[in-house]
Amino acid sequence: MSAASGGFWAWTGEAQGAKVAFSGRGPAGGRASREEVLARLAEPHPPVAWARQIHSSRVLAARPGECGEGDALVSGGDVALSIVTADCVPVLLAGPAGIAAAHAGWRGIAGGVVGATVAAMPGDPASFTAWIGPAIGSCCYETGQDVADQVAAASDPAIITPGPAGRPHLDLQQAVRRQLQAAGLRQIEVLPLCTRCEAAILHSYRRDGKAAGRNHAFIWTPPGNHRSPGSSATGRRIGHRT
């Protein structure tokens, strides 16, 4: 469901004992901290974990606070995983034994961050649920042919459409969906919102440049629902950087 929550636009969902939230514009002009945003969306909630996002395929085991450089986090559920975006794709995953969150821009998609995140979660991917949050749409995401070719090669050529000026336009959400399907997922929900078009509720770097705020994505399990983290939550880096 989507609504204004605590002054922030938000979409919330739930599956596999996990709760998810995607949020956009709010009273702090897009500069609110992760903790402030989540506190307005959900109380109580566990401590927040995040990464210094670097457009890589590096997956990190989550712990409270900053977890290092990377673009995906996995946990048994004892922390709330946080991703921030301004046009890239936020991806949230829940399974019987863990949760994950990934930041997938074109570099991350081409470099394999989605597949690396799925591989880092314990269990059968067919049992996972995924949410693909708001991102820049194919209506607005014009790129060069080199970028388009890299993303298409990592997902599906059908994610490229010709734009009005003849340059490629990319559907990053569908690229992520194709990668999740290739990794074995069957339950995938996509929020078909373009960050650049939805100026009233979402932030966009393509639209606002350096003045753009950040959209937030969270996944967490309520107290009492925490899962066994298996080998994924050891405090080590468990992925690689491309």
Protein Blocks (a to p, Z undefined) as FASTA:
>chain_A
ZZdeehiacddddeehiacddddddfknopacfklmmmmmoccdddddddddehiabdcd
ddehjebjcjbdcdehlaccddddfkbacdddddfkbccdddddfklmmnopmmmmmmmp
gcjfklpccdddddddfklmccdfklmmmmmmmmofklpccdfkopacddfklmmmmmmm
mnopabdcdddddfklmmmlpccfklnmmmlccddddddddehiaccekjmlnopafbdc
ZZ
